[in-house]
């Protein structure tokens, strides 16, 4: 079979994630991060949130009390979801906001990725998702 010379895809359409508490996770994305609810499927149940660039499909697990806890070293699949932050001050402000958010566990505070200049931090949100927030000044210089 001949390999493709150009990608067969064009970016991400959405990311689907299962959570322990759909209500807590939707509330976190809306109130802590300012995302919009763009759709719902109450019969599943599922909710769809977006920051205007990325869309997440959030799915309530059937039995939250018996859902397997995420183990980034043992489970195949999503290790974490990384979201870009526009600038260093925004990264610092977001860290302070999320560190005080009910049900959020901070894995580590903002720090350089290897030698930098990119900086990041990771949290577990109330529904159990492992989220990274990162700012890389090199990305924003070329994106504007």
VEXDREN-2710 file (C-alpha; in Angstrom, 1 decimal):
% VEXDREN-2710
k/r/px/py/pz
1/UNK/0.0/0.0/0.0
2/UNK/1.4/3.4/-0.9
3/UNK/1.7/5.9/2.0
4/UNK/-0.2/9.2/1.7
5/UNK/1.8/12.2/1.0
6/UNK/-0.7/14.6/2.7
7/UNK/-2.7/13.9/5.8
8/UNK/-6.1/12.4/5.3
9/UNK/-7.5/14.5/8.1
10/UNK/-7.8/18.2/8.9
11/UNK/-7.5/18.8/12.6
12/UNK/-9.8/17.6/15.4
13/UNK/-13.5/17.7/15.2
14/UNK/-14.1/17.0/18.9
15/UNK/-12.9/14.9/21.8
16/UNK/-15.3/12.6/23.6
17/UNK/-14.6/12.1/27.3
18/UNK/-16.4/10.0/30.0
19/UNK/-16.8/11.6/33.4
20/UNK/-18.1/10.5/36.9
21/UNK/-20.3/13.6/37.2
22/UNK/-21.6/15.2/34.1
23/UNK/-23.2/18.1/36.1
24/UNK/-19.9/18.8/37.9
25/UNK/-17.8/18.7/34.8
26/UNK/-20.2/20.9/32.8
27/UNK/-20.3/23.4/35.6
28/UNK/-16.5/23.4/35.8
29/UNK/-16.1/24.0/32.0
30/UNK/-18.8/26.7/32.1
31/UNK/-18.0/28.6/35.3
32/UNK/-14.3/28.0/35.9
33/UNK/-13.2/28.1/32.2
34/UNK/-15.9/30.2/30.5
35/UNK/-16.9/27.6/28.0
36/UNK/-20.4/27.5/26.4
37/UNK/-22.8/24.6/26.5
38/UNK/-23.5/24.0/22.8
39/UNK/-25.7/20.9/23.1
40/UNK/-27.1/18.1/25.3
41/UNK/-28.4/14.6/25.1
42/UNK/-30.3/14.1/28.4
43/UNK/-31.3/10.5/27.4
44/UNK/-27.6/9.3/27.2
45/UNK/-26.7/11.6/29.3
46/UNK/-24.2/13.7/27.4
47/UNK/-23.3/17.4/27.1
48/UNK/-21.3/19.3/24.6
49/UNK/-19.1/22.3/25.5
50/UNK/-16.9/24.6/23.5
51/UNK/-14.5/27.5/23.9
52/UNK/-15.2/28.5/20.3
53/UNK/-12.2/26.6/19.0
54/UNK/-12.4/23.2/20.7
55/UNK/-15.4/21.1/21.4
56/UNK/-15.7/18.4/24.0
57/UNK/-18.4/15.7/24.2
58/UNK/-18.8/14.8/27.8
59/UNK/-20.5/11.5/28.6
60/UNK/-21.8/10.5/32.1
61/UNK/-20.5/7.0/33.1
62/UNK/-23.4/4.6/33.9
63/UNK/-22.2/3.7/37.4
64/UNK/-20.0/6.5/38.9
65/UNK/-19.4/4.6/42.1
66/UNK/-17.8/1.8/40.3
67/UNK/-16.0/3.7/37.5
68/UNK/-12.4/2.8/37.3
69/UNK/-10.1/5.7/38.4
70/UNK/-7.8/6.9/35.7
71/UNK/-4.2/5.7/35.9
72/UNK/-2.0/7.5/33.4
73/UNK/0.6/4.7/33.6
74/UNK/-1.7/1.7/33.3
75/UNK/-4.6/2.7/31.0
76/UNK/-4.6/2.8/27.2
77/UNK/-6.2/6.0/25.9
78/UNK/-6.3/9.6/26.9
79/UNK/-3.4/10.5/29.2
80/UNK/-4.6/14.1/29.6
81/UNK/-6.2/16.9/27.6
82/UNK/-4.0/19.9/27.1
83/UNK/-5.6/23.3/26.6
84/UNK/-3.7/26.4/25.4
85/UNK/-3.7/29.6/27.4
86/UNK/-3.0/32.9/25.6
87/UNK/-0.3/34.4/27.9
88/UNK/1.8/33.9/31.0
89/UNK/-0.4/36.1/33.2
90/UNK/-3.5/34.2/32.0
91/UNK/-1.8/30.9/33.0
92/UNK/-1.0/32.2/36.5
93/UNK/-4.5/33.7/36.9
94/UNK/-6.1/30.4/35.8
95/UNK/-3.9/28.4/38.1
96/UNK/-5.0/30.5/41.1
97/UNK/-8.6/30.3/40.0
98/UNK/-8.6/26.5/39.6
99/UNK/-6.5/25.9/42.8
100/UNK/-9.4/27.5/44.7
101/UNK/-12.2/25.7/42.7
102/UNK/-14.2/23.2/44.7
103/UNK/-13.4/19.6/43.8
104/UNK/-10.2/20.5/41.8
105/UNK/-7.0/18.7/42.7
106/UNK/-3.8/20.5/41.5
107/UNK/-1.2/18.0/40.4
108/UNK/1.5/20.7/40.0
109/UNK/1.6/24.5/39.8
110/UNK/2.9/26.4/36.7
111/UNK/6.4/25.3/35.8
112/UNK/8.6/25.2/32.7
113/UNK/8.3/22.3/30.3
114/UNK/11.9/21.0/30.3
115/UNK/14.1/24.1/29.7
116/UNK/11.1/26.3/28.6
117/UNK/10.0/28.8/27.5
118/UNK/6.7/26.8/27.5
119/UNK/5.1/26.6/30.9
120/UNK/2.2/24.4/32.1
121/UNK/0.2/23.0/35.1
122/UNK/-2.1/20.0/35.5
123/UNK/-5.3/19.6/37.5
124/UNK/-7.9/16.9/38.0
125/UNK/-11.3/18.6/37.5
126/UNK/-14.3/17.5/39.7
127/UNK/-15.5/14.9/37.2
128/UNK/-12.2/13.2/37.1
129/UNK/-10.6/14.5/33.9
130/UNK/-6.8/15.2/33.9
131/UNK/-6.3/18.6/32.3
132/UNK/-3.2/20.4/31.4
133/UNK/-3.1/24.2/30.8
134/UNK/-0.1/25.5/28.8
135/UNK/1.3/28.7/27.4
136/UNK/4.1/28.7/24.9
137/UNK/5.1/32.2/23.8
138/UNK/6.5/30.7/20.5
139/UNK/3.0/29.6/19.5
140/UNK/1.3/32.9/20.0
141/UNK/4.0/34.9/18.2
142/UNK/3.4/33.1/14.9
143/UNK/-0.4/32.7/15.4
144/UNK/-1.2/36.4/15.5
END
